[in-house]
Amino acid sequence: MDFNQTFDNDKKKTMKQAMLLCCKVYISESRNEAALDLIERAARRDGETVIVNKFKDDDYNRVRYNLVSYVVHDSLGCPIYTPLQQSVVAMAEAAYGAVNLEAHSGAHPRLGVVDDIVCHPLARASLDEAAWLAKTIASDIGSRFQVPVYLYGAAHPTGRALEAIRRELGFYRPNFMGNLWAGWAQPEILPEKPDLGPESVSRARGVAMVGARPWVSTYNVPIISTDVSATRRIALMVSARGGGLPTVQTLGLVHGEDSTEIACMLLEPNQIGADRVQKQVELLAAGEGLDVEKGYFTDVPPEIIIERYIKSISNDSS
């Protein structure tokens, strides 16, 4: 083994043990490639932030980016800097300039142009560090862009759940053609006071959710049916809220012209994973006389996220 290979292996080992953070940024746009290009260019201004994954769905008109970088601490061990902060805020600025929520429609619920930002710890980083980043980003979005921001998870003093805030704000209620979401349909004076930013909302920008939590997996199961009412019944019975699988949250949604889909959030994927969700959906769908396709992950696991980050950083420095 030569010196360069030894050096590269040592570097990779060091990176795997480093304190890394991941931000998942959900933006209410997927069909306008020019807008996505602006948003992605903004994220890449700082070469120390890496877009390690992207998932977009044109039926939902929604895109998610996974960004990763390191975090720096002061002499007391408190986080003081990460390139992610400026990168995510730059993405938000580009998104607010390129996307108008009033002109947006899709088959997935949303409450804002920058709909959700969730921060996860990776490698040796802690949830406290992810919460620090979430609160820092949220403060910037609220003050710089005058967007109401709701904190959740470890970023909120009481650990408030994302689902609870969304329910209070009417996130889950379609407002167009019975199954779709279009424009801003909520009052301009919000029913729930935001944690940061103004109490009134711009109809063009909406509101933003910003939180921190341990890793969450997202897994979608296609149902070969246009009967969205049946899909929603199955989704509820699968979910923890409906008395189904603990730590599983679901949405039954229209997906394309001839199918529907159950979108699942697996809050503790190491405890209840995709296989159990798939089997439960298949069992309940059979009771409705419906066929189910094999589900798919919309994300990759943390170890792959870290590997992609290391590979990108290594290539840039070689």
Backbone bond lengths (Angstrom), bond angles and torsions (degrees), N, CA, C in turn:
res aa  C-N    CA-C-N  psi(-1)  N-CA   C-N-CA  omega(-1)  CA-C   N-CA-C  phi
1 M - - - 1.477 - - 1.531 109.06 -
2 D 1.333 118.20 125.24 1.451 120.45 -177.27 1.532 110.96 -82.84
3 F 1.341 114.85 173.15 1.464 120.41 -175.43 1.519 111.94 -61.13
4 N 1.354 117.81 -44.11 1.468 120.85 -177.07 1.517 111.93 -62.10
5 Q 1.342 116.28 -40.60 1.463 119.06 179.59 1.524 110.20 -66.77
6 T 1.350 115.95 -40.82 1.473 119.61 177.43 1.517 110.62 -60.90
7 F 1.346 116.25 -43.17 1.467 121.22 179.47 1.520 110.88 -61.99
8 D 1.350 116.30 -44.70 1.468 119.99 -179.73 1.517 111.38 -62.89
9 N 1.332 117.15 -41.64 1.467 120.49 179.20 1.519 111.23 -64.36
10 D 1.339 116.37 -41.51 1.463 120.25 178.10 1.523 110.98 -63.72
11 K 1.333 115.44 -39.41 1.468 119.87 -179.95 1.525 110.64 -64.55
12 K 1.348 116.17 -43.70 1.460 119.59 179.50 1.519 111.22 -63.40
13 K 1.345 116.73 -40.35 1.463 120.35 178.37 1.526 110.32 -62.48
14 T 1.338 115.73 -41.40 1.468 120.28 178.98 1.517 110.80 -63.47
15 M 1.336 117.75 -43.22 1.456 121.06 -178.58 1.525 111.15 -64.50
16 K 1.338 116.82 -38.06 1.464 120.06 179.86 1.528 111.33 -65.76
17 Q 1.335 116.55 -25.46 1.455 120.94 179.90 1.531 111.76 -96.16
18 A 1.329 116.47 -0.31 1.461 120.34 -176.83 1.518 110.88 -75.55
19 M 1.332 114.70 169.20 1.457 120.41 175.63 1.521 107.61 -92.32
20 L 1.313 115.43 104.95 1.461 121.97 -177.87 1.515 110.01 -116.32
21 L 1.320 115.41 149.15 1.461 121.41 176.04 1.525 109.03 -124.53
22 C 1.322 114.95 148.97 1.458 121.47 176.95 1.520 108.96 -122.86
23 C 1.319 116.81 131.86 1.468 122.33 172.56 1.517 108.86 -111.02
24 K 1.317 116.53 125.42 1.458 120.87 169.98 1.526 106.94 -98.46
25 V 1.315 115.59 121.81 1.461 121.54 -176.55 1.529 108.38 -114.54
26 Y 1.329 115.75 116.54 1.468 121.92 -179.68 1.532 108.91 -101.40
27 I 1.313 115.94 122.91 1.464 121.68 -177.65 1.527 109.38 -122.46
28 S 1.322 115.56 137.69 1.464 121.58 -176.42 1.527 110.88 -83.38
29 E 1.319 114.67 70.53 1.465 122.14 175.90 1.520 108.26 -171.94
30 S 1.334 117.41 135.96 1.463 120.03 170.88 1.517 111.80 -145.05
31 R 1.337 117.21 -14.01 1.464 120.80 -172.96 1.528 113.34 -90.93
32 N 1.319 116.43 -21.15 1.460 121.15 -177.10 1.534 109.02 -96.00
33 E 1.336 116.30 96.29 1.464 120.47 -175.14 1.523 112.21 -64.63
34 A 1.332 117.40 -32.54 1.470 119.83 179.03 1.529 110.18 -64.55
35 A 1.337 116.80 -40.18 1.461 120.45 178.23 1.526 110.65 -65.65
36 L 1.326 117.05 -43.28 1.466 120.47 179.51 1.525 110.99 -63.82
37 D 1.317 116.72 -37.03 1.460 120.07 178.63 1.525 111.19 -62.68
38 L 1.331 116.47 -42.84 1.468 120.24 177.55 1.520 111.30 -61.88
39 I 1.327 116.52 -43.11 1.457 121.69 -179.02 1.530 110.77 -64.58
40 E 1.324 116.72 -43.23 1.463 120.77 -179.16 1.525 111.85 -69.04
41 R 1.323 116.89 -37.82 1.465 119.57 176.66 1.521 111.07 -63.72
42 A 1.319 116.59 -37.72 1.469 120.28 177.33 1.522 110.41 -62.92
43 A 1.347 117.03 -40.61 1.463 120.72 -178.98 1.521 111.87 -66.44
44 R 1.334 116.54 -27.73 1.472 120.53 -174.75 1.519 113.85 -94.16
45 R 1.328 117.18 4.87 1.479 118.24 179.69 1.522 111.72 -59.44
46 D 1.323 116.26 -38.17 1.465 120.94 176.72 1.521 107.45 -97.70
47 G 1.330 115.69 113.55 1.457 120.56 -176.54 1.511 114.46 -66.14
48 E 1.331 117.14 -10.93 1.467 119.57 179.75 1.530 112.51 -87.54
49 T 1.327 116.62 -4.35 1.459 121.57 170.14 1.522 108.02 -102.02
50 V 1.328 116.24 133.38 1.464 121.09 -176.76 1.533 109.71 -119.60
51 I 1.335 116.21 128.63 1.467 120.42 168.62 1.527 106.41 -80.57
52 V 1.319 116.96 106.39 1.461 120.35 -174.52 1.530 112.32 -94.97
53 N 1.326 117.34 -15.12 1.453 119.47 179.27 1.521 109.37 -159.34
54 K 1.335 114.55 149.18 1.465 121.77 177.57 1.516 107.59 -142.08
55 F 1.320 116.27 134.52 1.469 120.32 175.68 1.518 108.17 -135.66
56 K 1.322 116.13 123.34 1.460 118.84 178.04 1.515 110.05 -128.25
57 D 1.324 114.71 149.40 1.453 121.27 -178.38 1.525 107.75 -135.71
58 D 1.336 116.54 114.32 1.462 119.90 -174.77 1.522 112.64 -72.92
59 D 1.321 118.65 -27.79 1.468 119.57 174.88 1.525 110.27 -66.14
60 Y 1.303 115.30 -40.79 1.466 119.71 177.92 1.532 111.77 -79.49
61 N 1.338 116.75 -20.06 1.471 122.82 -175.39 1.527 109.70 55.14
62 R 1.331 114.12 55.06 1.466 121.66 -171.32 1.528 108.08 -150.21
63 V 1.324 115.61 143.08 1.459 120.85 178.34 1.529 109.01 -133.64
64 R 1.334 114.81 147.21 1.471 119.32 174.07 1.522 109.44 -126.95
65 Y 1.316 115.26 132.62 1.461 121.93 174.68 1.530 109.12 -112.20
66 N 1.341 116.18 139.39 1.463 121.58 171.53 1.524 107.87 -106.88
67 L 1.313 116.54 117.83 1.455 122.09 179.35 1.527 108.83 -113.06
68 V 1.337 116.01 140.66 1.465 121.28 -178.87 1.517 109.98 -132.61
69 S 1.345 115.24 142.37 1.461 121.62 169.29 1.530 108.76 -161.26
70 Y 1.317 114.22 -179.40 1.468 121.51 -178.08 1.522 110.58 -88.98
71 V 1.327 115.91 169.76 1.460 121.65 174.55 1.526 108.79 -129.29
72 V 1.330 116.20 138.07 1.466 123.56 -179.46 1.522 109.32 -105.21
73 H 1.353 115.82 144.60 1.462 121.29 -178.69 1.526 111.13 -119.31
74 D 1.330 115.21 157.76 1.466 119.63 174.26 1.527 109.65 -84.75
75 S 1.323 116.18 -174.09 1.464 120.52 -175.62 1.526 112.82 -66.40
76 L 1.320 117.11 -17.66 1.461 121.46 178.80 1.531 112.21 -94.44
77 G 1.330 115.76 -0.03 1.453 119.52 178.92 1.516 114.53 87.59
78 C 1.344 116.98 11.55 1.469 120.22 179.39 1.530 110.03 -90.33
79 P 1.313 118.58 139.54 1.467 120.13 179.50 1.528 111.04 -67.00
80 I 1.327 115.77 135.48 1.460 119.35 -179.18 1.534 113.18 -129.09
81 Y 1.342 117.12 -16.89 1.463 117.68 -177.32 1.524 110.59 -159.11
82 T 1.322 115.57 140.89 1.457 123.30 165.87 1.520 107.98 -150.16
83 P 1.317 118.45 139.01 1.469 120.10 176.51 1.526 112.84 -59.37
84 L 1.324 117.29 -20.57 1.465 120.43 -178.90 1.523 112.74 -59.47
85 Q 1.316 116.61 -34.99 1.469 118.63 -176.55 1.523 111.26 -57.91
86 Q 1.320 116.56 -55.51 1.466 119.55 -178.05 1.524 111.32 -66.73
87 S 1.337 117.71 -34.63 1.464 120.69 -178.97 1.523 111.27 -65.88
88 V 1.325 117.12 -44.95 1.466 120.55 -178.80 1.524 110.37 -68.68
89 V 1.317 117.51 -40.37 1.462 120.32 178.50 1.533 110.44 -65.73
90 A 1.324 117.02 -37.36 1.473 120.34 176.36 1.530 110.65 -64.18
91 M 1.322 116.84 -39.41 1.465 120.34 175.67 1.526 110.97 -61.26
92 A 1.336 115.64 -43.95 1.464 119.90 179.84 1.523 110.68 -61.65
93 E 1.324 116.19 -43.49 1.467 120.08 179.19 1.529 110.59 -60.05
94 A 1.328 116.71 -44.36 1.456 120.40 179.09 1.529 111.09 -64.86
95 A 1.324 116.34 -40.76 1.463 120.47 -179.42 1.524 111.28 -64.23
96 Y 1.330 117.29 -44.27 1.467 120.30 179.69 1.526 111.41 -65.33
97 G 1.334 116.35 -28.38 1.459 119.26 178.39 1.513 113.55 -80.15
98 A 1.341 116.76 -24.03 1.473 119.98 -172.11 1.526 114.10 -108.02
99 V 1.342 117.46 -17.23 1.464 120.82 -174.01 1.529 109.45 -123.47
100 N 1.324 116.26 133.55 1.462 122.58 177.35 1.529 107.76 -114.13
101 L 1.325 116.89 115.57 1.464 120.52 -177.37 1.520 111.96 -61.00
102 E 1.325 117.61 -30.42 1.454 120.81 179.66 1.532 111.82 -62.87
103 A 1.336 116.33 -27.65 1.465 120.47 -179.01 1.526 112.35 -96.87
104 H 1.316 116.88 2.75 1.471 121.75 -174.60 1.519 111.19 -92.66
105 S 1.332 116.17 142.35 1.459 121.10 170.48 1.519 108.32 -147.43
106 G 1.324 115.60 151.65 1.457 120.13 179.93 1.515 110.60 -174.59
107 A 1.330 116.16 173.67 1.458 122.05 -176.07 1.524 112.59 -94.08
108 H 1.337 117.27 9.19 1.466 121.83 177.90 1.525 108.64 -118.48
109 P 1.320 118.28 136.84 1.458 119.28 178.24 1.521 112.11 -63.56
110 R 1.317 115.86 151.80 1.474 122.11 176.38 1.508 108.29 -163.11
111 L 1.322 115.55 156.33 1.459 121.37 179.33 1.523 112.55 -124.59
112 G 1.340 116.82 -2.29 1.452 118.31 -178.58 1.512 112.10 -159.33
113 V 1.320 116.13 163.13 1.464 121.54 172.99 1.528 108.63 -60.08
114 V 1.323 115.91 -54.82 1.466 121.17 169.28 1.527 104.75 -93.40
115 D 1.318 115.62 93.69 1.455 120.47 -165.83 1.522 112.80 -77.70
116 D 1.321 116.14 -39.07 1.465 119.93 -174.86 1.516 108.87 -155.53
117 I 1.324 115.87 137.17 1.465 122.50 171.23 1.519 106.52 -129.59
118 V 1.323 116.03 119.65 1.464 119.10 178.92 1.521 108.73 -121.91
119 C 1.324 116.01 133.99 1.464 122.81 -178.19 1.528 109.44 -107.06
120 H 1.333 115.51 131.78 1.460 122.16 -179.34 1.527 109.60 -121.77
121 P 1.325 117.68 141.67 1.465 119.54 170.47 1.526 110.59 -78.29
122 L 1.330 116.09 143.31 1.462 122.45 175.02 1.526 108.72 -127.07
123 A 1.334 115.43 160.97 1.465 121.77 178.28 1.534 109.82 51.56
124 R 1.322 118.19 -121.18 1.472 120.94 -175.13 1.524 113.11 -94.30
125 A 1.310 118.05 2.97 1.469 120.45 179.80 1.530 110.00 -70.38
126 S 1.330 115.29 158.59 1.461 121.23 -178.36 1.528 110.66 -110.66
127 L 1.322 115.03 165.74 1.461 120.55 176.96 1.528 110.64 -64.70
128 D 1.330 117.28 -30.79 1.468 120.11 177.30 1.528 110.97 -61.26
129 E 1.324 116.58 -39.37 1.466 120.21 178.66 1.526 111.10 -68.18
130 A 1.318 116.25 -38.70 1.464 119.60 176.38 1.527 110.52 -64.12
131 A 1.331 116.89 -38.66 1.471 121.14 178.67 1.518 110.79 -66.20
132 W 1.325 116.96 -40.11 1.473 120.73 177.04 1.528 110.03 -58.91
133 L 1.326 116.96 -45.53 1.462 120.38 -179.86 1.526 110.53 -64.00
134 A 1.329 117.20 -44.33 1.463 120.57 -179.25 1.522 111.02 -58.87
135 K 1.319 116.94 -45.21 1.470 120.56 -178.77 1.529 111.58 -67.00
136 T 1.328 116.53 -34.93 1.461 120.42 178.69 1.530 110.54 -67.28
137 I 1.329 116.68 -45.76 1.464 121.44 177.59 1.522 110.27 -62.64
138 A 1.329 116.56 -44.36 1.468 121.17 -178.52 1.522 111.45 -60.60
139 S 1.320 116.62 -41.02 1.461 120.49 178.86 1.524 111.16 -62.21
140 D 1.338 116.38 -43.01 1.468 120.53 178.79 1.527 111.23 -63.08
141 I 1.325 117.28 -44.72 1.462 120.72 -178.13 1.528 110.71 -64.86
142 G 1.329 116.36 -41.90 1.455 119.81 -179.61 1.519 113.10 -65.20
143 S 1.341 116.47 -43.25 1.461 119.90 -174.90 1.528 112.84 -84.55
144 R 1.328 117.83 -43.00 1.466 120.68 -175.37 1.521 112.95 -74.60
145 F 1.337 116.04 -37.52 1.466 119.24 -172.75 1.522 112.45 -111.05
146 Q 1.326 116.88 2.02 1.473 122.15 178.41 1.523 111.05 52.24
147 V 1.320 114.38 49.41 1.468 122.19 177.79 1.527 108.36 -113.94
148 P 1.332 118.35 129.59 1.466 119.98 175.41 1.532 110.41 -62.79
149 V 1.328 116.68 134.15 1.464 121.68 -176.76 1.527 109.58 -124.93
150 Y 1.323 115.18 133.01 1.457 122.12 176.21 1.531 108.52 -112.39
151 L 1.316 115.45 126.20 1.459 121.30 178.50 1.526 110.05 -89.55
152 Y 1.328 116.20 151.01 1.459 119.25 176.86 1.530 110.29 -149.32
153 G 1.323 113.96 170.09 1.454 119.84 179.46 1.516 111.70 63.09
154 A 1.318 116.27 -141.17 1.468 120.97 -177.23 1.521 112.90 -68.22
155 A 1.335 118.13 -13.86 1.468 121.20 177.95 1.520 111.95 -80.54
156 H 1.335 117.59 -13.98 1.466 121.93 -178.91 1.523 109.53 -102.22
157 P 1.344 118.24 141.84 1.467 120.29 -175.80 1.529 114.58 -56.27
158 T 1.323 117.24 -32.51 1.471 119.87 -179.59 1.530 112.75 -104.07
159 G 1.337 117.28 5.69 1.459 119.99 -179.50 1.512 113.76 70.90
160 R 1.317 116.96 26.94 1.463 122.02 -177.11 1.534 111.67 -49.05
161 A 1.333 116.32 139.49 1.461 121.76 -177.76 1.523 110.74 -81.27
162 L 1.327 115.51 142.80 1.460 121.15 176.98 1.524 110.43 -57.67
163 E 1.324 116.90 -44.25 1.456 121.13 -178.07 1.529 111.43 -58.08
164 A 1.339 117.19 -37.78 1.465 120.60 -178.08 1.529 111.49 -66.10
165 I 1.324 117.03 -43.44 1.474 119.67 179.05 1.523 109.93 -64.99
166 R 1.311 115.88 -45.34 1.461 119.73 -179.43 1.526 111.27 -59.22
167 R 1.310 116.55 -39.92 1.465 119.62 -179.58 1.529 110.42 -65.43
168 E 1.315 117.05 -40.61 1.467 120.93 179.27 1.525 111.71 -63.94
169 L 1.317 116.92 -31.79 1.468 121.38 -176.01 1.529 113.45 -94.35
170 G 1.342 117.92 2.81 1.455 120.30 176.76 1.513 114.96 80.23
171 F 1.322 117.00 22.02 1.468 122.41 -177.72 1.522 112.41 -56.79
172 Y 1.318 116.90 -37.82 1.469 120.88 -170.21 1.531 113.55 -86.62
173 R 1.330 118.82 -1.98 1.462 121.25 -176.86 1.528 111.13 -95.90
174 P 1.353 117.99 112.62 1.476 119.71 175.77 1.534 109.73 -61.15
175 N 1.318 116.28 147.32 1.468 119.67 -178.74 1.524 113.14 -125.84
176 F 1.362 116.20 10.66 1.464 119.15 -176.81 1.531 109.68 -146.25
177 M 1.306 116.68 121.60 1.460 123.32 177.30 1.531 113.18 56.38
178 G 1.306 116.80 23.30 1.460 121.48 174.49 1.504 116.28 81.68
179 N 1.337 118.04 -25.56 1.462 121.15 -174.31 1.524 114.49 -130.33
180 L 1.347 116.81 -0.27 1.457 120.71 -173.76 1.529 110.49 -121.62
181 W 1.334 113.90 166.93 1.463 121.29 175.66 1.523 107.93 -120.50
182 A 1.326 116.73 132.42 1.467 120.53 -178.32 1.520 109.41 -143.67
183 G 1.333 116.05 139.05 1.463 120.83 176.56 1.516 112.77 59.63
184 W 1.318 115.01 -159.60 1.468 122.41 176.19 1.523 106.92 -110.41
185 A 1.322 116.96 116.73 1.465 120.43 -173.81 1.525 112.94 -109.54
186 Q 1.329 117.05 2.78 1.463 120.33 -177.37 1.537 110.18 -96.00
187 P 1.338 117.19 166.55 1.475 119.14 176.21 1.528 111.12 -61.92
188 E 1.323 116.29 149.78 1.465 119.37 178.80 1.532 111.23 -74.49
189 I 1.328 116.87 -24.26 1.466 120.84 169.88 1.525 105.79 -95.80
190 L 1.315 116.89 114.67 1.455 121.81 -169.91 1.531 112.25 -69.97
191 P 1.340 117.19 141.72 1.466 120.46 180.00 1.522 113.28 -71.58
192 E 1.329 116.33 -21.10 1.464 122.11 179.26 1.523 108.02 -122.63
193 K 1.330 116.98 124.75 1.465 120.82 -177.56 1.527 110.53 -63.57
194 P 1.338 117.79 129.36 1.468 119.79 178.62 1.523 111.48 -71.53
195 D 1.300 116.42 160.37 1.470 121.24 177.85 1.517 111.58 -76.81
196 L 1.324 116.35 -30.32 1.463 121.90 -178.80 1.518 108.93 -143.92
197 G 1.328 115.79 158.03 1.455 119.69 179.20 1.515 112.15 81.83
198 P 1.335 116.37 -176.04 1.471 121.58 -175.82 1.532 111.58 -73.21
199 E 1.335 115.34 161.57 1.464 120.59 177.58 1.522 112.23 -87.73
200 S 1.326 116.96 -13.83 1.467 120.92 174.26 1.519 108.61 -102.50
201 V 1.323 115.77 152.93 1.455 119.99 -171.91 1.527 111.51 -115.17
202 S 1.317 115.82 141.38 1.463 121.77 170.72 1.524 107.73 -79.10
203 R 1.322 116.60 126.30 1.462 120.13 -179.40 1.532 111.51 -65.28
204 A 1.308 117.23 -23.11 1.464 121.01 -179.87 1.528 112.07 -79.35
205 R 1.360 116.62 -25.01 1.464 119.73 -174.91 1.521 113.36 -112.71
206 G 1.322 117.71 -28.30 1.453 120.50 -178.33 1.516 111.91 69.90
207 V 1.325 116.29 -151.96 1.464 121.93 -179.27 1.527 108.69 -117.67
208 A 1.331 116.05 171.99 1.469 121.11 178.63 1.517 109.64 -130.67
209 M 1.315 116.35 141.36 1.458 123.21 171.14 1.526 107.58 -103.70
210 V 1.319 117.54 131.74 1.467 120.77 179.07 1.529 107.59 -135.44
211 G 1.325 116.15 125.78 1.455 118.87 -176.73 1.509 113.07 -148.28
212 A 1.327 114.98 179.97 1.462 122.83 176.78 1.519 107.62 -140.43
213 R 1.317 115.68 136.52 1.459 119.78 -179.15 1.525 108.89 -160.49
214 P 1.328 117.77 162.65 1.467 119.30 171.39 1.528 109.89 -61.51
215 W 1.318 116.02 168.19 1.460 121.27 -173.38 1.519 111.87 -57.65
216 V 1.328 116.02 136.29 1.458 124.16 177.67 1.525 108.20 -121.16
217 S 1.325 116.83 134.42 1.466 120.86 175.18 1.525 110.30 -97.69
218 T 1.317 116.29 146.40 1.463 121.37 177.76 1.526 108.77 -119.21
219 Y 1.336 115.15 129.35 1.459 121.87 -171.71 1.516 108.53 -141.66
220 N 1.325 116.71 124.95 1.459 121.50 -176.89 1.530 111.07 -112.74
221 V 1.330 115.79 138.31 1.468 121.24 -179.02 1.531 109.44 -118.74
222 P 1.338 118.75 112.40 1.473 121.21 178.60 1.531 111.43 -72.31
223 I 1.327 115.86 138.03 1.459 123.60 175.13 1.533 107.04 -112.53
224 I 1.322 116.46 127.56 1.467 119.48 -177.02 1.531 108.20 -83.71
225 S 1.309 114.99 76.30 1.464 122.00 -178.62 1.519 108.75 -167.61
226 T 1.305 115.99 150.07 1.467 120.63 172.98 1.526 111.49 -97.15
227 D 1.329 116.96 3.55 1.463 121.99 -178.65 1.528 109.36 -81.77
228 V 1.338 115.33 87.41 1.464 119.26 -175.58 1.518 111.63 -68.15
229 S 1.328 118.09 -26.41 1.473 120.13 177.24 1.521 110.78 -63.77
230 A 1.345 116.67 -42.06 1.464 120.25 177.43 1.525 110.71 -65.93
231 T 1.337 116.16 -41.17 1.470 120.08 178.85 1.521 110.78 -62.32
232 R 1.317 116.76 -39.09 1.469 119.70 178.76 1.523 111.14 -67.97
233 R 1.332 117.89 -36.45 1.465 120.20 176.78 1.529 110.88 -62.27
234 I 1.331 114.94 -44.65 1.470 119.40 178.79 1.523 110.27 -63.24
235 A 1.328 115.83 -44.92 1.467 120.55 -179.41 1.524 110.83 -57.41
236 L 1.326 116.94 -44.41 1.465 120.10 -179.44 1.520 110.76 -63.93
237 M 1.321 117.53 -42.80 1.473 120.73 -177.91 1.529 112.25 -68.38
238 V 1.338 117.07 -26.67 1.460 120.74 177.08 1.522 111.42 -74.97
239 S 1.332 116.92 -30.63 1.462 122.20 -170.14 1.526 113.17 -78.95
240 A 1.327 115.08 159.19 1.460 120.76 174.51 1.524 110.81 -61.28
241 R 1.314 116.90 -37.53 1.467 121.14 -178.80 1.529 111.28 -63.15
242 G 1.331 116.85 -32.14 1.454 121.04 -179.72 1.520 113.52 -93.41
243 G 1.335 116.66 11.34 1.459 120.24 179.70 1.516 113.92 85.91
244 G 1.326 117.50 13.35 1.459 121.97 -179.40 1.517 112.54 -90.63
245 L 1.322 115.80 -125.49 1.458 121.38 -175.28 1.530 111.27 -78.96
246 P 1.326 118.21 126.37 1.470 120.14 177.44 1.527 111.05 -59.83
247 T 1.311 115.82 148.36 1.471 124.87 176.62 1.524 113.34 62.57
248 V 1.340 117.15 20.07 1.464 120.85 175.25 1.521 108.94 -116.73
249 Q 1.330 116.30 126.62 1.464 122.43 175.12 1.524 108.53 -112.93
250 T 1.329 116.71 143.50 1.463 120.09 -173.93 1.519 112.52 -138.48
251 L 1.331 114.28 158.21 1.461 123.08 170.67 1.522 107.90 -136.66
252 G 1.317 117.07 134.55 1.454 121.28 171.92 1.515 109.04 -98.42
253 L 1.334 117.35 119.60 1.457 121.27 -169.93 1.531 111.87 -134.38
254 V 1.322 115.42 151.91 1.460 120.97 168.34 1.525 107.84 -68.84
255 H 1.339 115.85 139.29 1.466 118.52 179.29 1.522 108.77 -144.29
256 G 1.312 116.58 94.68 1.452 121.54 -176.33 1.523 111.34 86.13
257 E 1.325 115.42 -176.70 1.458 120.45 -174.32 1.526 113.45 -79.74
258 D 1.341 117.30 -25.03 1.463 118.65 -172.33 1.522 113.78 -127.98
259 S 1.326 117.72 20.53 1.460 118.94 179.63 1.526 110.95 -153.54
260 T 1.298 114.05 167.29 1.462 122.41 173.82 1.529 107.21 -127.26
261 E 1.317 116.04 -179.94 1.459 118.61 -173.69 1.522 109.50 -156.29
262 I 1.321 115.05 146.39 1.464 120.22 171.86 1.526 107.22 -106.54
263 A 1.318 115.40 112.30 1.460 121.72 178.28 1.526 108.13 -91.14
264 C 1.325 116.19 124.57 1.470 121.28 -173.13 1.523 111.37 -119.03
265 M 1.315 114.81 138.35 1.462 121.59 168.29 1.521 107.45 -108.90
266 L 1.333 116.18 122.02 1.460 122.12 179.57 1.531 107.28 -100.51
267 L 1.335 115.40 99.94 1.462 119.82 -171.30 1.527 112.28 -71.76
268 E 1.333 117.14 -25.44 1.463 121.67 175.00 1.522 108.10 -133.62
269 P 1.329 116.50 75.45 1.470 120.67 -171.54 1.522 114.13 -62.35
270 N 1.333 117.88 -22.02 1.463 119.50 177.75 1.524 112.11 -77.71
271 Q 1.324 116.52 -17.18 1.461 121.39 178.52 1.528 111.19 -96.16
272 I 1.319 116.17 -50.41 1.465 121.52 177.31 1.515 107.44 -127.67
273 G 1.333 114.77 108.81 1.453 120.19 -173.32 1.514 113.70 -104.66
274 A 1.312 114.66 -169.99 1.460 121.33 -173.64 1.524 112.88 -65.21
275 D 1.333 117.69 -33.58 1.471 119.91 -178.38 1.527 111.20 -61.45
276 R 1.325 116.81 -43.26 1.467 119.66 179.50 1.517 111.24 -67.05
277 V 1.327 115.78 -38.93 1.466 119.60 178.12 1.526 110.23 -63.53
278 Q 1.323 116.17 -45.99 1.467 120.62 -179.46 1.531 111.08 -58.57
279 K 1.313 116.56 -46.93 1.472 120.70 -178.89 1.521 111.13 -63.27
280 Q 1.334 116.78 -40.45 1.460 120.12 -179.24 1.526 111.12 -67.34
281 V 1.328 116.97 -40.90 1.466 120.42 177.70 1.527 109.81 -62.92
282 E 1.324 117.12 -45.21 1.462 120.79 -179.30 1.531 111.45 -61.02
283 L 1.323 116.56 -41.84 1.462 121.19 179.89 1.521 111.15 -62.70
284 L 1.329 116.09 -47.29 1.467 120.33 -177.56 1.527 111.33 -71.62
285 A 1.322 116.84 -36.13 1.467 119.96 178.67 1.522 110.44 -65.61
286 A 1.323 117.32 -37.19 1.464 120.36 178.35 1.528 110.19 -60.01
287 G 1.335 116.19 -36.35 1.459 120.04 177.34 1.513 113.19 -65.97
288 E 1.341 116.43 -23.29 1.459 121.58 177.30 1.538 111.70 -94.63
289 G 1.339 115.87 -0.60 1.457 119.80 -177.37 1.510 113.69 74.17
290 L 1.326 117.29 27.99 1.465 121.52 -175.87 1.526 110.86 -114.26
291 D 1.332 115.53 147.33 1.462 121.74 175.36 1.520 109.80 -93.24
292 V 1.324 114.39 150.89 1.464 121.77 -176.23 1.521 109.26 -126.69
293 E 1.317 117.16 137.68 1.459 121.09 173.23 1.525 109.67 -90.56
294 K 1.304 116.18 163.55 1.461 121.13 174.86 1.521 109.12 -63.43
295 G 1.324 115.99 131.44 1.454 120.30 -179.48 1.520 112.70 -72.33
296 Y 1.302 115.58 173.67 1.463 121.08 -178.38 1.523 109.91 -144.41
297 F 1.317 115.34 145.26 1.460 121.21 174.21 1.520 109.04 -79.50
298 T 1.325 116.51 141.40 1.458 120.18 174.33 1.532 111.07 -97.49
299 D 1.329 115.80 2.32 1.453 120.50 -177.88 1.522 108.21 -139.93
300 V 1.318 116.28 175.45 1.463 121.54 174.36 1.527 108.25 -118.43
301 P 1.338 118.25 156.17 1.470 120.65 -175.80 1.519 113.03 -70.23
302 P 1.342 116.83 163.16 1.474 121.02 -175.78 1.522 114.15 -55.45
303 E 1.343 118.00 -37.37 1.465 118.82 -177.78 1.526 111.31 -65.70
304 I 1.325 117.22 -33.86 1.475 120.46 176.76 1.522 110.07 -72.97
305 I 1.330 116.51 -38.32 1.469 121.10 175.86 1.528 110.14 -56.65
306 I 1.333 116.29 -46.87 1.470 120.72 -179.30 1.521 110.56 -64.42
307 E 1.343 117.07 -43.85 1.466 120.45 179.35 1.531 111.38 -59.78
308 R 1.322 116.63 -42.76 1.471 119.73 -179.96 1.528 110.85 -64.91
309 Y 1.330 116.42 -39.19 1.465 120.26 178.36 1.529 110.35 -63.33
310 I 1.331 116.33 -47.12 1.465 120.59 -179.32 1.527 110.58 -60.69
311 K 1.324 116.28 -43.88 1.469 120.51 -179.72 1.521 111.06 -61.76
312 S 1.337 116.11 -42.67 1.475 119.77 -179.38 1.521 110.97 -65.36
313 I 1.322 116.28 -46.35 1.474 120.46 -179.68 1.525 110.70 -63.47
314 S 1.341 116.44 -41.11 1.468 120.58 179.77 1.515 111.65 -64.28
315 N 1.342 115.91 -40.45 1.472 119.00 179.63 1.520 111.23 -66.49
316 D 1.331 116.45 -38.26 1.461 119.56 -178.67 1.524 112.29 -68.16
317 S 1.337 116.69 -29.28 1.476 119.69 -176.27 1.517 112.64 -94.12
318 S 1.340 116.84 -5.00 1.468 119.44 -178.07 1.536 110.84 -86.83
